[in-house]
């Protein structure tokens, strides 16, 4: 089973910073971590490889330091990595990113399954997986919480829906976006860490992938983030004197005012 796992570097929870001028997220590779949903996608792919054999390729688009996270993925069971890194890719929205990733998928060669995290914790759009499947013209199942059965021709999965779950059977090749709780990501072994340091990670630019310049980066992005900001949170307490009955009456009045 040949799988490709799409991964994204996101700011760690306690290190998200906004540029005071542009109001966008400062993306410092030294502070980045693997998107938690993508870590579960990686573990899912590695688990499939251990049961059925095959190969796992990790794919990401980002700044050069993102290679560090791909090598961490190699230490956790992936076989090869591909990093799309080029200034021409900068500023891409989900549509341009999906197109760029599709070029990375083609660079990886044949595949039977592509796994992505359900969403990225910094953007929360949950659009990359479905859009990538659209570019590649393959089926897509989102919010997968369990792989029930898998052969070299089809996969049966359990996915979350409003108010419950749904069981679907889909022919391969397919793209799945997985829930974070689908599995528990493993810690790397000593042998894995050693492999991660020297294992194959190819860095590819836009020209090497023969990317259409009108479909990548800012030029290829029909949507753009104008401003990102941290909401200001304010709170205050109001003392309510009187007897319990008087306090209850006053509290009811305050609740009506707040709900208006």
Protein Blocks (a to p, Z undefined) as FASTA:
>chain_A
ZZdddddddddfklcccdfklopacddfklgccdfklmmmmmmmmmmmmmngpadddddd
ddfklmmmmmmmmmnopabdcddddfklgoiafklmmmmmmmmmmmnopafbdcddfbdf
klonommmmmmmmmnopacdehiabdfbdcfkbccdddddehiacdddddddddddddfk
lpccddddfklmmmmmmmccddddfklnopafklgcjllmmbdcfbdcddddddddddde
djfklmmmmmmmmmmmmmZZ
